Amino acid sequence: MQQVFLNTYLKQVQEVINAGKTLQKIANDLFEFESKESPYAIKTKYVFDEIKITIKKLEKLKKDKVTIGVIGQVSSGKSTFLNALIFGDRILPAGIGRVNKKAFKIEYGDAIEVIYEKNDKKISETGEDLSKLREKLTILNEEQSLSECITIRYPKEILKDLIILDTPGIDTLKEKALDAAARNDWRIVSEIVGSADAIIFITDIDQVFGKVDKELWKRLKDIHNEKRWIVLNKADSIYKNELLTPEEKKEEFEKAKRIFAKEAFGSENWQKFKIFTISAQEALIGIYKNDKYRLEQSKFNEFFDTFKKAINENKIKEFLKPEIKVLSQDKLKLNELIKDFEKDLKNRLKILEQKRELTVEEKEKIKEEIEKAKPILKEMKDLKDKFYKYYEGELKVKLKQEFRAIVKRTIQKINILDLFKEKKRKAFLQEIQEQFEKRISQIIVEVNSFQYFEMFLEQAKKFQYILEEPKDSKSLTKIIKTLDAEEFEKLLTKEFAKTGRWSVARLSIIGMGVLGRDVILNLVGKFIAKQLAKTIIRALAGILGVILSLWTIRDILNLPQQVKEKIRDKIIQEITPQLEKAAHDIAFLYQQIMEEIYNKIDRMKEELMLELKTSNASLQEIEKDKIHIKSCLEYLEKLNKKLSLLQFSL
């Protein structure tokens, strides 16, 4: 076997494999962040599957020996052929009819050795005498308890390169004519045909001209032409025929080949098939008796020389032609995959660069907003502190005094006796409620216009993020813009009844106070005034009930004016905590508003700082990806050049 040639060729193939594996690896590395496998890796795998099949064939050729399967019809002279080829004597069982009942594996050995299995036990017998070998094989061939295949090791030079698989003869393939033994023989033949590197088919040349079962011949079409040798045996029946001229003998041989080619392969062009006419019997006699003329006449050497060429370098190359074509195509596929991959990587690099530019631009905007937020927050904190001082020092006291004055003025106008009258009492309470609603509404407007609060909101407006439209389509901002006063009051009342707090009103002012505070100023003011007034009046009604229950109408009529004044003072005194709470609620509401807006901007600043940190991380990741892609592109370029240098030729 020509190891140098095969080793060189296999090295080239391995380079294609390595290049493909590298392509697959870098494709998967680059696409590992995706949920699916890289499409380039998948396509490369398809190419690998083809290359793997080829590499297996090449690795098999690299082995020291080539396996030759010998098949033939019953009485075709198959055993005689092998006796001439290997032993130069009648060693394998031969004769008329179905002689071989076993398969024989013939391989090289330093000494004669027969190996077989009996009752699942492996047995090995050695010897030096060919006659004893013949006797042993004859006995083993008939032994039914033995394994189907008997191995023969023999010290013959040709066997250093070959393993011969001799099969039982096949008589027919017609289903009805097949008995159990014939079916088993065909199974053995099929297995050997599938596993052998080459097949020698032997048939009797006389059967070509006769009416015999030629079904087996047609099965030969399934064996690749490069793998198949056809031997038309017993050709001495023609070349020994003294009635024929040399030209007629030649014509008979060609006719036999032509008929066989047509019957077996459907073509009369027999030259494109490896068909030989020989006489194994004459060859065996010539070898045994050292009769060179007889051996030459048998044309056995003509076949044997061709057979030897089939296993030398030229025939290896011939065998490799289709494999070279496949490998060349696979190499081109890998080249195309690399080009597509390079194109994709360059596009990804372009996208990354665009992403980097956008990220840098966004980063600068974020930094600008963060710097802008710092002085705004400082100024807002100062204004918030000033408002707190105003809230604690003036606003609560002022509101408390005004609320007391409203109650005092109203209660002084009414006759105490009228408080015992339900209608008069209701009118009194209604008047106080209306005055409270009116005044509290005015106070809300005044506080909204208060210098520190106005300045606070103006600072908030400078921070652009708070000016953005809320993402929630059902936000209070959008609801308020579409609702009329009555609907908005229902919304606030519902929330107040559920929570007992001014959360909706407060959030409305937060949202609209910066985006468009004047839109709902009066609505919120009136609502808060009404709710506070109702709370105060409910408390006042309860206080009146308690105080008036101490006297009857007659008692009141007889009370001096001084006592009546004390009753008025008592009413004012009892209602004062409610008035203080109302004053506190109004002032505290604005404190919450400012705190909420301040905290919101402060949170936005923190979010921007987090975004800035994320942007920096994104830029680092982008740069990392760019470096990786550039590295892949450089490697792919080298890989492509390396593949381009690989030339598969014979």
C-alpha positions as CSV (number, residue, x, y, z in Angstrom):
1,M,0.0,0.0,0.0
2,Q,1.4,3.4,-0.9
3,Q,1.5,5.0,2.6
4,V,3.4,8.1,1.5
5,F,0.7,9.2,-1.0
6,L,-2.2,8.4,1.4
7,N,-0.5,10.1,4.4
8,T,0.0,13.3,2.3
9,Y,-3.5,13.2,1.0
10,L,-5.0,12.6,4.5
11,K,-3.0,15.5,5.9
12,Q,-4.6,17.8,3.3
13,V,-8.0,16.5,4.2
14,Q,-7.3,17.0,7.9
15,E,-6.4,20.6,7.2
16,V,-9.9,21.1,5.7
17,I,-11.4,19.4,8.8
18,N,-9.4,21.7,11.1
19,A,-10.4,24.8,9.1
20,G,-14.0,23.8,9.3
21,K,-13.9,23.1,13.0
22,T,-12.2,26.5,13.6
23,L,-15.0,28.2,11.6
24,Q,-17.6,26.4,13.6
25,K,-16.0,27.4,16.9
26,I,-15.6,31.1,16.2
27,A,-19.1,31.1,14.8
28,N,-20.5,29.6,18.0
29,D,-18.3,31.8,20.2
30,L,-19.6,34.9,18.5
31,F,-23.3,33.9,18.5
32,E,-23.3,32.4,22.0
33,F,-25.3,35.3,23.3
34,E,-28.1,34.4,21.0
35,S,-30.8,31.9,22.0
36,K,-30.1,29.7,19.0
37,E,-27.0,28.1,17.5
38,S,-25.1,30.1,15.0
39,P,-26.4,29.5,11.4
40,Y,-22.9,29.3,10.2
41,A,-22.0,26.7,12.7
42,I,-25.1,24.7,11.6
43,K,-24.1,25.0,7.9
44,T,-20.6,24.0,8.7
45,K,-21.8,20.9,10.5
46,Y,-23.5,19.8,7.2
47,V,-20.2,20.1,5.4
48,F,-18.5,18.2,8.3
49,D,-20.9,15.3,7.8
50,E,-19.8,15.0,4.2
51,I,-16.1,15.3,5.1
52,K,-16.4,12.7,7.9
53,I,-17.7,10.1,5.4
54,T,-14.7,10.8,3.1
55,I,-12.2,10.7,5.9
56,K,-13.5,7.3,7.0
57,K,-12.9,6.0,3.6
58,L,-9.4,7.5,3.4
59,E,-8.6,6.2,6.9
60,K,-9.7,2.8,5.7
61,L,-7.4,3.0,2.7
62,K,-4.6,4.0,5.0
63,K,-4.7,0.6,6.7
64,D,-2.1,-2.0,5.6
65,K,-4.7,-4.2,3.9
66,V,-7.6,-3.9,1.5
67,T,-10.5,-6.4,1.9
68,I,-11.5,-8.2,-1.3
69,G,-14.8,-10.1,-1.4
70,V,-14.9,-13.0,-3.8
71,I,-18.4,-14.1,-4.9
72,G,-19.8,-16.3,-7.6
73,Q,-22.3,-18.8,-8.7
74,V,-22.2,-22.5,-7.8
75,S,-19.6,-24.4,-9.9
76,S,-18.2,-21.2,-11.3
77,G,-14.6,-22.2,-10.3
78,K,-14.4,-19.6,-7.5
79,S,-12.5,-21.9,-5.1
80,T,-10.2,-23.0,-7.9
81,F,-9.5,-19.3,-8.7
82,L,-8.5,-18.6,-5.1
83,N,-6.4,-21.8,-5.0
84,A,-4.5,-20.5,-8.0
85,L,-4.2,-17.0,-6.7
86,I,-3.2,-17.8,-3.1
87,F,-2.0,-21.4,-2.6
88,G,-0.8,-22.7,-6.0
89,D,-2.5,-26.0,-5.0
90,R,-6.0,-27.5,-4.4
91,I,-6.4,-26.3,-0.8
92,L,-9.9,-24.8,-0.6
93,P,-12.8,-27.3,-1.1
94,A,-13.7,-27.3,-4.8
95,G,-15.8,-29.5,-7.0
96,I,-19.2,-29.7,-8.9
97,G,-22.2,-28.3,-7.2
98,R,-22.6,-26.4,-3.9
99,V,-19.2,-27.3,-2.3
100,N,-18.3,-24.3,-0.1
101,K,-20.7,-24.2,2.8
102,K,-18.7,-21.7,4.8
103,A,-17.2,-18.3,4.3
104,F,-13.4,-18.3,4.3
105,K,-11.3,-15.3,5.5
106,I,-7.8,-15.6,4.1
107,E,-5.1,-13.2,5.5
108,Y,-1.4,-13.1,6.0
109,G,0.3,-15.1,8.7
110,D,3.9,-16.1,9.4
111,A,2.7,-19.7,9.5
112,I,-0.2,-21.7,8.4
113,E,-3.1,-21.3,10.9
114,V,-6.8,-22.1,10.9
115,I,-9.1,-20.2,13.3
116,Y,-12.8,-21.0,13.8
117,E,-15.4,-21.1,16.5
118,K,-17.1,-24.2,17.8
119,N,-19.9,-24.1,20.4
120,D,-19.0,-20.4,21.1
121,K,-15.4,-21.3,21.7
122,K,-12.5,-19.9,19.6
123,I,-10.1,-22.6,18.3
124,S,-6.8,-22.1,16.6
125,E,-4.8,-24.8,14.8
126,T,-1.4,-24.4,13.2
127,G,0.7,-26.5,10.9
128,E,3.2,-26.5,8.0
129,D,1.8,-29.1,5.6
130,L,-0.6,-27.9,2.9
131,S,-2.1,-31.3,2.4
132,K,-3.1,-31.4,6.1
133,L,-4.6,-27.9,5.6
134,R,-6.7,-29.1,2.7
135,E,-8.0,-32.1,4.7
136,K,-8.7,-29.8,7.7
137,L,-10.7,-27.3,5.6
138,T,-12.6,-30.1,3.9
139,I,-13.7,-31.4,7.3
140,L,-14.5,-28.0,8.7
141,N,-16.5,-27.1,5.6
142,E,-18.9,-29.9,6.4
143,E,-19.1,-29.3,10.2
144,Q,-22.5,-27.7,10.9
145,S,-21.7,-26.8,14.5
146,L,-18.9,-24.4,13.5
147,S,-19.2,-20.7,13.0
148,E,-20.1,-19.4,9.5
149,C,-16.7,-18.0,8.8
150,I,-13.3,-19.8,9.0
151,T,-10.1,-17.8,9.1
152,I,-7.0,-19.0,7.2
153,R,-3.7,-17.4,7.8
154,Y,-1.0,-18.2,5.2
155,P,2.5,-16.9,4.5
156,K,1.9,-15.5,1.0
157,E,3.4,-12.1,0.0
158,I,0.3,-10.8,-1.7
159,L,-1.7,-11.3,1.5
160,K,0.4,-8.7,3.2
161,D,-1.7,-6.1,1.3
162,L,-4.9,-8.1,1.1
163,I,-7.6,-9.8,3.0
164,I,-9.6,-12.3,0.9
165,L,-13.2,-13.1,1.8
166,D,-14.4,-16.2,0.0
167,T,-18.2,-16.7,0.1
168,P,-20.4,-19.8,-0.5
169,G,-21.5,-20.1,-4.1
170,I,-25.0,-18.8,-5.1
171,D,-27.1,-20.9,-7.3
172,T,-30.3,-18.8,-7.6
173,L,-31.9,-15.7,-6.2
174,K,-35.4,-16.6,-7.2
175,E,-37.5,-16.5,-4.0
176,K,-39.4,-19.7,-4.6
177,A,-36.2,-21.7,-5.3
178,L,-34.4,-20.5,-2.2
179,D,-34.1,-23.0,0.6
180,A,-32.9,-22.1,4.1
181,A,-29.2,-22.8,3.3
182,A,-29.4,-20.7,0.1
183,R,-31.0,-17.8,2.0
184,N,-28.2,-18.0,4.6
185,D,-25.5,-18.1,1.9
186,W,-27.0,-15.0,0.3
187,R,-27.1,-13.2,3.6
188,I,-23.4,-13.9,4.1
189,V,-22.7,-12.7,0.5
190,S,-24.6,-9.5,1.1
191,E,-22.7,-8.7,4.3
192,I,-19.4,-9.3,2.6
193,V,-20.4,-7.1,-0.4
194,G,-21.3,-4.3,1.9
195,S,-18.1,-4.5,4.0
196,A,-15.4,-5.3,1.4
197,D,-13.3,-2.6,-0.4
198,A,-13.6,-4.5,-3.7
199,I,-15.6,-7.4,-5.1
200,I,-14.4,-10.1,-7.5
201,F,-17.4,-11.8,-9.2
202,I,-16.7,-15.1,-10.8
203,T,-19.0,-17.0,-13.2
204,D,-18.7,-19.8,-15.7
205,I,-18.2,-18.3,-19.2
206,D,-20.4,-21.1,-20.7
207,Q,-23.2,-19.8,-18.5
208,V,-23.0,-16.5,-20.3
209,F,-24.1,-18.3,-23.5
210,G,-26.6,-20.6,-21.7
211,K,-30.0,-20.2,-20.1
212,V,-29.1,-19.8,-16.4
213,D,-30.5,-17.7,-13.6
214,K,-28.9,-14.4,-14.2
215,E,-30.6,-12.6,-11.3
216,L,-27.3,-12.4,-9.4
217,W,-25.6,-10.7,-12.3
218,K,-28.2,-7.9,-12.2
219,R,-27.5,-7.4,-8.5
220,L,-23.9,-6.4,-9.5
221,K,-25.2,-3.1,-10.7
222,D,-25.6,-2.1,-7.1
223,I,-21.9,-2.4,-6.6
224,H,-19.9,0.7,-7.7
225,N,-17.9,0.1,-10.9
226,E,-14.6,1.1,-9.3
227,K,-15.1,-1.5,-6.6
228,R,-16.1,-4.4,-9.0
229,W,-14.1,-7.0,-11.0
230,I,-15.8,-9.5,-13.2
231,V,-14.1,-12.8,-14.0
232,L,-15.6,-15.1,-16.7
233,N,-13.9,-18.3,-15.7
234,K,-13.3,-21.6,-17.6
235,A,-12.2,-19.7,-20.7
236,D,-10.2,-22.8,-21.8
237,S,-13.4,-24.1,-23.3
238,I,-12.9,-21.4,-26.0
239,Y,-9.1,-20.9,-26.3
240,K,-8.5,-24.7,-26.4
241,N,-11.1,-25.2,-29.1
242,E,-9.0,-26.2,-32.1
243,L,-11.9,-25.6,-34.5
244,L,-11.7,-21.8,-33.8
245,T,-9.1,-19.5,-35.3
246,P,-7.4,-17.0,-33.0
247,E,-9.6,-14.2,-34.4
248,E,-12.7,-16.3,-33.7
249,K,-11.5,-17.0,-30.2
250,K,-11.0,-13.3,-29.6
251,E,-14.5,-12.6,-31.0
252,E,-16.0,-15.2,-28.7
253,F,-14.3,-13.7,-25.7
254,E,-15.5,-10.2,-26.6
255,K,-19.0,-11.6,-27.3
256,A,-19.1,-13.2,-23.9
257,K,-18.1,-9.9,-22.3
258,R,-20.6,-8.0,-24.3
259,I,-23.5,-10.4,-23.4
260,F,-22.5,-10.3,-19.7
261,A,-22.4,-6.4,-19.7
262,K,-25.8,-6.2,-21.3
263,E,-27.4,-8.8,-19.0
264,A,-25.8,-7.4,-15.8
265,F,-25.5,-3.7,-16.5
266,G,-27.8,-3.0,-19.4
267,S,-25.0,-1.9,-21.6
268,E,-23.1,-3.7,-24.5
269,N,-20.1,-1.3,-24.0
270,W,-18.2,-3.9,-22.1
271,Q,-14.9,-1.9,-22.3
272,K,-16.1,0.4,-19.5
273,F,-16.4,-2.5,-17.1
274,K,-13.6,-4.5,-15.7
275,I,-14.4,-7.9,-17.3
276,F,-11.8,-10.6,-17.6
277,T,-11.8,-14.1,-19.3
278,I,-9.5,-16.6,-17.6
279,S,-9.2,-20.3,-16.8
280,A,-8.5,-20.8,-13.1
281,Q,-8.1,-24.5,-13.6
282,E,-5.4,-24.1,-16.2
283,A,-3.7,-21.4,-14.1
284,L,-3.7,-23.7,-11.1
285,I,-2.1,-26.5,-13.1
286,G,0.4,-24.1,-14.7
287,I,1.4,-22.8,-11.3
288,Y,1.5,-26.3,-9.7
289,K,3.6,-27.8,-12.6
290,N,5.5,-24.6,-13.2
291,D,4.1,-24.6,-16.8
292,K,4.6,-21.0,-17.9
293,Y,2.9,-21.5,-21.3
294,R,-0.2,-23.0,-19.7
295,L,-0.3,-20.2,-17.1
296,E,0.0,-17.6,-19.9
297,Q,-2.7,-19.3,-21.9
298,S,-5.0,-19.1,-18.9
299,K,-4.8,-15.3,-19.0
300,F,-4.7,-15.6,-15.2
301,N,-1.6,-13.3,-15.0
302,E,-3.4,-10.7,-17.1
303,F,-6.1,-10.5,-14.5
304,F,-3.6,-10.8,-11.6
305,D,-1.5,-7.9,-13.0
306,T,-4.6,-5.7,-13.3
307,F,-5.6,-6.8,-9.9
308,K,-2.2,-5.8,-8.4
309,K,-2.5,-2.4,-10.1
310,A,-5.8,-1.9,-8.5
311,I,-4.2,-1.8,-5.1
312,N,-1.2,0.3,-6.0
313,E,-1.0,4.1,-6.0
314,N,-2.6,4.6,-9.4
315,K,-5.6,2.6,-8.5
316,I,-5.8,4.4,-5.1
317,K,-5.9,7.6,-7.0
318,E,-8.6,6.2,-9.3
319,F,-10.6,5.2,-6.3
320,L,-10.1,8.6,-4.7
321,K,-11.4,10.6,-7.7
322,P,-15.0,10.9,-6.5
323,E,-13.7,11.6,-3.0
324,I,-11.5,14.4,-4.2
325,K,-14.4,15.9,-6.0
326,V,-16.5,15.8,-2.8
327,L,-13.6,17.3,-0.7
328,S,-13.0,20.1,-3.3
329,Q,-16.7,20.9,-3.2
330,D,-16.6,20.9,0.6
331,K,-13.6,23.2,0.6
332,L,-15.5,25.6,-1.7
333,K,-18.5,25.5,0.6
334,L,-16.3,26.4,3.5
335,N,-14.8,29.2,1.5
336,E,-18.3,30.5,0.8
337,L,-19.4,30.2,4.4
338,I,-16.3,32.1,5.5
339,K,-17.1,34.9,3.0
340,D,-20.7,35.1,4.1
341,F,-19.6,35.0,7.7
342,E,-17.1,37.9,7.1
343,K,-19.9,39.9,5.5
344,D,-22.1,39.3,8.4
345,L,-19.4,40.2,10.9
346,K,-18.6,43.5,9.1
347,N,-22.3,44.3,9.2
348,R,-22.4,43.6,12.9
349,L,-19.3,45.8,13.3
350,K,-21.1,48.6,11.5
351,I,-24.2,48.2,13.7
352,L,-22.0,48.2,16.9
353,E,-20.3,51.4,15.7
354,Q,-23.7,53.0,15.2
355,K,-24.8,51.8,18.6
356,R,-21.6,53.2,20.2
357,E,-22.2,56.6,18.6
358,L,-25.8,56.6,19.9
359,T,-24.7,55.5,23.3
360,V,-22.0,58.2,23.5
361,E,-24.6,60.8,22.4
362,E,-27.1,59.6,25.0
363,K,-24.4,59.5,27.7
364,E,-23.5,63.1,27.1
365,K,-27.2,64.1,27.3
366,I,-27.5,62.2,30.6
367,K,-24.4,63.9,32.0
368,E,-25.9,67.2,31.0
369,E,-29.2,66.5,32.7
370,I,-27.4,65.3,35.9
371,E,-25.4,68.5,36.0
372,K,-28.5,70.5,35.4
373,A,-30.4,68.7,38.2
374,K,-27.8,69.5,40.9
375,P,-28.3,73.3,41.1
376,I,-32.1,72.8,40.6
377,L,-32.3,70.4,43.5
378,K,-30.2,72.7,45.7
379,E,-32.4,75.7,44.9
380,M,-35.6,73.6,45.4
381,K,-34.3,72.4,48.8
382,D,-33.7,76.0,49.9
383,L,-37.2,77.1,48.7
384,K,-38.7,74.0,50.4
385,D,-37.0,74.9,53.7
386,K,-38.2,78.5,53.4
387,F,-41.7,77.3,52.8
388,Y,-41.5,75.0,55.8
389,K,-40.6,78.0,58.0
390,Y,-43.5,79.9,56.5
391,Y,-45.7,76.9,57.0
392,E,-44.7,76.5,60.7
393,G,-44.4,80.2,61.5
394,E,-47.2,81.9,59.7
395,L,-49.4,79.8,57.5
396,K,-50.9,77.5,60.2
397,V,-51.4,80.4,62.6
398,K,-53.0,82.6,60.0
399,L,-55.3,79.8,58.8
400,K,-56.3,78.9,62.4
401,Q,-57.1,82.6,63.1
402,E,-59.1,83.0,60.0
403,F,-61.1,79.9,60.6
404,R,-61.9,81.0,64.2
405,A,-62.9,84.4,62.9
406,I,-65.4,82.8,60.4
407,V,-67.0,80.8,63.1
408,K,-67.0,83.7,65.6
409,R,-68.5,86.2,63.1
410,T,-71.2,83.8,62.1
411,I,-72.2,82.6,65.6
412,Q,-72.3,86.2,66.9
413,K,-74.9,87.1,64.3
414,I,-77.3,84.4,65.3
415,N,-79.6,84.3,68.3
416,I,-78.7,81.3,70.6
417,L,-82.4,80.5,70.8
418,D,-82.4,80.0,67.0
419,L,-79.9,77.1,67.4
420,F,-82.7,75.1,69.1
421,K,-84.7,75.4,65.9
422,E,-83.7,72.8,63.3
423,K,-84.2,75.0,60.2
424,K,-82.3,77.9,61.8
425,R,-79.5,75.6,63.0
426,K,-79.2,74.1,59.5
427,A,-79.1,77.5,58.0
428,F,-76.4,78.5,60.5
429,L,-74.3,75.5,59.7
430,Q,-74.8,76.0,55.9
431,E,-73.7,79.6,56.1
432,I,-70.5,78.6,58.0
433,Q,-69.8,75.8,55.5
434,E,-70.2,78.2,52.5
435,Q,-68.0,80.8,54.1
436,F,-65.4,78.1,54.8
437,E,-65.6,76.7,51.3
438,K,-65.2,80.2,49.9
439,R,-62.3,81.2,52.1
440,I,-60.4,77.9,51.8
441,S,-60.7,78.1,48.0
442,Q,-59.2,81.6,48.2
443,I,-56.5,80.3,50.5
444,I,-55.6,77.5,48.1
445,V,-55.3,80.1,45.3
446,E,-53.2,82.3,47.5
447,V,-50.9,79.5,48.6
448,N,-50.5,78.4,44.9
449,S,-49.4,81.9,44.1
450,F,-47.2,82.2,47.2
451,Q,-43.7,83.3,46.2
452,Y,-41.7,80.3,47.5
453,F,-44.2,77.8,46.1
454,E,-44.2,79.6,42.7
455,M,-40.4,79.7,42.6
456,F,-40.2,76.0,43.7
457,L,-42.4,75.0,40.8
458,E,-40.5,77.2,38.4
459,Q,-37.3,75.4,39.3
460,A,-39.0,72.0,38.8
461,K,-40.0,73.1,35.3
462,K,-36.3,73.5,34.4
463,F,-35.7,69.8,34.7
464,Q,-36.8,68.4,31.3
465,Y,-37.5,64.9,32.5
466,I,-40.4,66.0,34.6
467,L,-41.9,67.7,31.6
468,E,-42.2,64.5,29.7
469,E,-45.7,63.2,29.1
470,P,-46.5,60.2,31.4
471,K,-46.4,56.8,29.7
472,D,-49.6,55.6,31.3
473,S,-52.5,56.5,29.0
474,K,-54.8,56.6,32.1
475,S,-52.6,59.0,34.0
476,L,-54.3,61.7,36.1
477,T,-52.9,64.3,33.7
478,K,-54.8,62.9,30.7
479,I,-57.9,62.2,32.7
480,I,-58.1,65.7,34.2
481,K,-57.6,67.3,30.7
482,T,-60.7,65.4,29.4
483,L,-63.0,65.6,32.5
484,D,-65.3,68.5,33.4
485,A,-65.4,69.9,36.9
486,E,-68.2,67.6,38.1
487,E,-66.5,64.5,36.8
488,F,-63.2,65.5,38.4
489,E,-64.9,66.2,41.7
490,K,-66.4,62.7,41.6
491,L,-63.0,61.2,41.0
492,L,-61.5,63.1,43.9
493,T,-64.4,62.3,46.2
494,K,-64.2,58.6,45.4
495,E,-60.5,58.5,46.2
496,F,-60.9,60.5,49.4
497,A,-63.7,58.3,50.6
498,K,-61.5,55.2,50.0
499,T,-58.3,56.4,51.5
500,G,-59.4,59.3,53.8
501,R,-56.4,61.3,52.4
502,W,-55.8,63.9,49.9
503,S,-53.6,61.6,47.7
504,V,-55.4,62.2,44.4
505,A,-55.6,65.9,44.9
506,R,-52.0,66.0,46.0
507,L,-50.9,63.9,43.0
508,S,-53.0,66.0,40.7
509,I,-51.2,69.1,41.8
510,I,-47.9,67.3,41.5
511,G,-48.6,66.2,38.0
512,M,-50.4,69.3,36.8
513,G,-48.6,71.8,39.0
514,V,-45.6,71.4,36.9
515,L,-47.2,70.5,33.5
516,G,-50.1,72.8,33.6
517,R,-51.1,73.7,37.2
518,D,-53.7,76.4,36.3
519,V,-55.8,73.8,34.4
520,I,-57.1,72.3,37.7
521,L,-56.2,74.9,40.3
522,N,-59.8,75.9,40.9
523,L,-61.1,72.4,40.7
524,V,-58.7,71.1,43.4
525,G,-59.1,74.2,45.5
526,K,-62.9,73.9,45.5
527,F,-62.8,70.2,46.3
528,I,-60.4,70.6,49.2
529,A,-62.4,73.5,50.5
530,K,-65.7,71.5,50.3
531,Q,-64.2,68.5,52.0
532,L,-62.6,70.5,54.8
533,A,-65.8,72.5,55.3
534,K,-67.9,69.4,55.5
535,T,-65.5,67.9,58.1
536,I,-65.7,71.1,60.2
537,I,-69.5,71.4,60.0
538,R,-70.0,67.8,61.0
539,A,-67.8,68.4,64.0
540,L,-69.6,71.7,64.8
541,A,-73.0,70.1,64.5
542,G,-71.9,67.5,67.0
543,I,-70.6,70.2,69.4
544,L,-73.9,72.1,69.1
545,G,-75.9,69.0,69.9
546,V,-73.8,68.4,73.1
547,I,-73.9,72.0,74.4
548,L,-77.6,72.6,73.6
549,S,-78.6,69.4,75.3
550,L,-77.7,71.0,78.6
551,W,-80.5,73.6,78.3
552,T,-84.1,73.8,77.2
553,I,-85.6,76.7,75.2
554,R,-87.1,78.0,78.5
555,D,-83.7,78.0,80.1
556,I,-82.1,79.8,77.3
557,L,-84.8,82.5,77.4
558,N,-84.0,83.1,81.1
559,L,-80.2,83.1,80.7
560,P,-78.4,86.4,81.0
561,Q,-76.5,87.8,78.0
562,Q,-73.2,87.0,79.7
563,V,-74.0,83.3,79.8
564,K,-75.1,83.3,76.2
565,E,-71.7,84.8,75.3
566,K,-70.1,82.0,77.2
567,I,-72.1,79.5,75.2
568,R,-70.7,81.1,72.0
569,D,-67.2,81.0,73.4
570,K,-67.7,77.4,74.4
571,I,-68.8,76.5,70.8
572,I,-65.7,78.3,69.4
573,Q,-63.5,76.6,71.9
574,E,-64.8,73.1,71.2
575,I,-64.5,73.6,67.4
576,T,-61.0,75.0,67.6
577,P,-59.1,71.6,67.4
578,Q,-61.0,70.9,64.1
579,L,-60.1,74.3,62.8
580,E,-56.5,73.7,63.7
581,K,-56.5,70.4,62.0
582,A,-58.0,72.0,58.8
583,A,-55.3,74.6,58.9
584,H,-52.7,71.9,59.4
585,D,-54.1,69.8,56.5
586,I,-53.9,72.7,54.1
587,A,-50.4,73.7,55.0
588,F,-49.2,70.1,55.3
589,L,-50.7,69.3,51.8
590,Y,-48.4,71.8,50.3
591,Q,-45.5,70.5,52.3
592,Q,-46.2,67.1,50.9
593,I,-46.5,68.5,47.4
594,M,-43.1,70.1,47.5
595,E,-41.6,67.1,49.1
596,E,-43.0,64.8,46.5
597,I,-41.8,66.9,43.6
598,Y,-38.4,67.3,45.1
599,N,-38.1,63.6,45.7
600,K,-39.3,62.8,42.3
601,I,-36.6,65.0,40.7
602,D,-34.0,63.6,43.1
603,R,-35.1,60.0,42.1
604,M,-34.8,61.0,38.5
605,K,-31.3,62.3,39.0
606,E,-30.4,59.0,40.7
607,E,-32.0,57.1,37.8
608,L,-29.9,59.2,35.4
609,M,-26.8,58.4,37.3
610,L,-27.7,54.7,37.0
611,E,-28.3,55.2,33.3
612,L,-24.9,56.8,33.0
613,K,-23.3,53.9,34.7
614,T,-25.2,51.5,32.4
615,S,-24.1,53.6,29.4
616,N,-20.5,53.3,30.5
617,A,-20.9,49.5,30.9
618,S,-22.6,49.3,27.5
619,L,-19.8,51.2,25.8
620,Q,-17.3,48.8,27.4
621,E,-19.3,45.9,26.2
622,I,-19.5,47.4,22.7
623,E,-15.8,47.9,22.6
624,K,-15.3,44.4,23.8
625,D,-17.6,43.0,21.1
626,K,-15.8,45.1,18.4
627,I,-12.4,43.8,19.4
628,H,-13.8,40.2,19.3
629,I,-15.3,40.7,15.9
630,K,-12.2,42.3,14.5
631,S,-10.2,39.4,15.9
632,C,-12.6,37.0,14.2
633,L,-12.3,38.8,10.9
634,E,-8.5,38.6,11.0
635,Y,-8.7,34.9,11.8
636,L,-11.2,34.3,9.1
637,E,-9.0,36.0,6.5
638,K,-6.1,33.8,7.5
639,L,-8.3,30.8,7.5
640,N,-9.6,31.6,4.0
641,K,-6.1,32.0,2.6
642,K,-5.1,28.7,4.2
643,L,-8.0,26.9,2.6
644,S,-7.3,28.6,-0.8
645,L,-3.8,27.1,-0.8
646,L,-5.2,23.5,-0.4
647,Q,-5.4,21.8,-3.8
648,F,-6.9,18.4,-4.0
649,S,-5.6,16.8,-7.2
650,L,-4.2,13.4,-8.4
